[in-house]
């Protein structure tokens, strides 16, 4: 089995230079590699490679350009994370409202297995998810002021309070075990079908985790694709082999999901913030055209027009 050896800052600089990266200010580059992590910055090199088989940079690529993509992804990740938290909070609120209205406000009532999918194939999943939720109450219920207040004064935790303890991933699991009618109540709020919302929640949860752990986001691809929708058609996204080439399992798919799940003002602000960061990046990178960066992200050139679509 191969092993990775520790590399000093000087060795890291030498590796990058040997691959053709232009480094004019060595001290500044070393400082950034130390503070930001060589492995992480190096993870953004692919867009600057001569071709997909090469590990050499396009001739003339500067360290500052590599770092600019790193900075862009950090800013983009923060913008995305902020809006994913809005979606997460809204989704939790909608699910909590509908289940509380139908099944009651005490956990002994709303967490009954009979309130969830009765599909025989999901019996184990239902029990597993409900046990995870009950475990959250037991382990963390007295660690948060709101849940502690209800436990101390009323002896139970209403679902609209409990959801604050649940991760986006747990909300994804909870949605997956809802009865069809309850899924429909949630999906109708977003004006999308039940199955599509399930895909959206799973993928948004995935991106939420990437953002929270400061992973590379701007060119991330998911294994699961979102279904074709009106935004693919109205933006006239190109197709290859009868499949849209953008907006399926890439960052633009996230844009489409947020279009469906954020309110108009929040989504408009989101698009404006991303557009601003892309313009900043365009001014900092000379060696490659912006349309190559957009392609890497899965963005069509007219991506901003989605903000004006209904």
N, C-alpha and C positions, 0 to 999 in steps of 0.2 A: 504494500500500500504506500502511495506517495505521501510525503509529509511536507508541509510548508515551513520554511525556515524564517526566523526573524530577520527583518531587514532594517538597517539603520536609515535615518533620513537621507543621508548621502547616497546610500544604495538605492533608495526609492527614487530619488532624483535621477540617478544614472539609468535606472530601468526605463523611466519615462522618456528620457532623452534618447536612449537607444532605440526606442520605438518611434522616434521622429518628432516628439513634442518639443516645441520651442519654449525654453524657460530662460527669460532674461534676468529676472530678479530671483536669484536662487534663495536668498535669505527669506524673502516673503513667501516663496513656494514652500520652503521647509516649515515655516511657521504655520501655514495653513494645513499642511499635511499632518503636522503634530496635533493641531487643535481640532481638526475635522475628521481625521482618520483616512489614511492612504487608501484603504480598501474601499471606503465609501465613495471618495472622490473618483477613484479609478473605475468605479461602477458606472460612471457616466461617459466613459470613453467610446462606447460602441458607435454612437452617432457620428463620431469623428474618424472612424476607421476607413481605410482605403476601400475595402470591401468586406463582406461578411465572413470571409475566410482568413482575413489578415488581422494581425495584432498591431500593425503599424498605422500611425496617424496619417491623415491627409497632409501632404507637404505644406508647411506653413502654419499648422495648427498651434496656437499659443496656449500656455497654461491658463492664462486669464480667461480664455474661451471655455475651456473645460470646467473651470471653477464657476463661470457664469451659468452654465447649465445646472450645476449643483445648486447654486443659489436660487435659480428659477424654480427648481423642483421643491426646494424648501418652502419658498413663498407660496407656490401653488398648493403644496400639501397642507399648509396652514389655512389657506382659503377654503380648500375642500373640506378639511376637518371641521371647521367652524360651521359649514352648511350641513354636513352630515349629522352634526350634533342637533341642529334644528330639526332635521327629518326624524332623527331618533326620538327626540322629545315629543314631537307631534304624534308619531306612531304609537308611542307608549300611552299617551293621553287618550287617543282614539280607542285603542284596544281596551284600556282600563274602563273608560266610560261605558262602552257597549257591554262588556262582561259584567260590570257592577250593576248596571241597569237591569240586566236579564237574570243574573244569578245571585245577587246580594253583595253586601259589603264586607262580610266576615270571611276570612280565609277558609274556614271550615265549610262555608257555603260555595264560594266561587272556585275553590280548588277541588271540588268533587270530580272524580273521574267521569262520572255520567254527564258532566257539562261539556265534555270534549269528544273528539272523534270516536265513533263507535265502530269504526272499521276494524275488523278482527286483526288485520295486518299491522295495525298501529297501537294495539293494546299495550305492548311493552314500551313503545316510545312514549305513549301518554303517561304511563306510570313513571318512567325515567325522568321526563321533563318536570312533572309535578313534584317528584322527590327532590330534584335539584332546586326548585323554587322554595320548597319548604325548608331545605337546608340553608338557603340564603337568609330566611327569616331567623332561623335558629342561630346561625353564626354571626350575622351582621345586623340583626334587628335592633340590638341595643347599642350599636356603634354609631348610628345616625340619629340626629335630634328628632326628626319627624317621626320615624318609626318608633323610637323610644317613647315619644310623647303618647302615641296611640296605644302602645303595649302597656305603658304605665297607667294610663288613665281609662282605657277602654278594654284592654285585654286582647285586642286584635289589631291587625294592620289592614286597612282598606287597600284594594288593588291600586288605586290611583297614587297611593304612597309607596306601596311595595315595588312598583315598576322602577322607582329611582334606584333600587338595589340591583336591578337586573341589567345585564350587559345587552348590547345590541344583538350579540349572538344568541343570547337567551330569548330575546324577543322574537328572533327568527324561528327558534325552536317552538316557542309558544304559538306563534301564528300557524305553524305547520300542523299542530294538533287540534286547532279549532274545528268546530263543526262547520259544515259547508255554509249554513245560513249566517254564522257569525263571521266567517271569512268574507262573505259577501257584504255584510254591513261595513266592514273596514275598507274593503276594496272600492265600494261605491263612493266613499269620501274622496278618493283620488280619481274617480272616473276611469278606472282601469279594471280589467278582469282579474278574477281571483288568482288564477295560475300565474299571470304576469306579475302581479304584486308579490307573490311568493318568490319568484326569481329575483325581482328587484331587491327585496329585503335581504336575501342571501348574499347578493353581490355587494350591496351597500355595506353590509356588515363586514365583508371581506376587506373592502377599501378602508373602512373605519379602523380596522386593526392595523392595516399598513400605515395609515397616517399616525396612529397612536404610537407605533414603534419606530417612526421615522425611517421607514423603508423607502426605496426608490419607487415613485408613484407614476411619474409623468408618462412612462412608456409601458406600464404594467398591462399584462393581458390575463384575463380570467379563462378558466377552462369552460365555464358555462357561458352561453350567449343569451342576450336578450332577444325577444321576438321582434320581427319586423314591425314597424309602426308607421304612423302617418308622417312623423318627422323625417324618417328616411326618404319617403316619397317626396315630401314638400321641399326638402333641401336638394332633391335630385342627386342623391349620393350615388357615385358610380358603382357598377356591379361587375363582378367577375364570376363566371360559371353560375349565374343566377343568384349570387349572394352579394349583399352589400359589403363593400370593402372597409367601410368605416361605421362606427357606432354599433358594433355587435358585442365585442368582448374587450373593448379598449377604453381609454379614458373618455372618448366621446359618448360611449354607451352610458357612462356615469352622468354626463351632461344631459342626455335624454331622460334618464331616470329622475334627476333633480328637477328637470322641467316639469315632470308630472307630479312631483311631491313637495316642491316648494311653492309658496305663494308668489304672485307675479312680481312684487317688489323685491323680495329676497332673491329671486332668480335673476332679475335684471341687475341687481348689485353684484351678484356672483359673476355673471358674464363680464361686467365692466371691470371687475378686479382682475379676472384672469386675462382679459384683453390688455390691460395696463401692464401686467407682468410680462406678457409675450412681447409687447412693444419694447420694454426695457431690455429683454433678452436679445431682440433683434438688433438693438444698438450696440450690444456688447460682443456679438458673434459675427465675424466677417467671413470666415472660411466656408461656411455652409449657409444656404439660403433658408429663410424662415419656413418656406413650404416644406422643406425636408424635415424640420422640427415638427411641424403640424402633422405631417404624414407619420412620423414616429409615434405621435400621441394618438393617432387615429382620427385627427380632426380634418374635415373637409375645409377647403379654403374659405368657404362661405359660412363657417361654423357659427359666427356671431348672429346670423339671421334667425337662428332658432329662438332668440329672445323676443322676436316680433311675431312669431307664429302663435296661433291660439291653441 
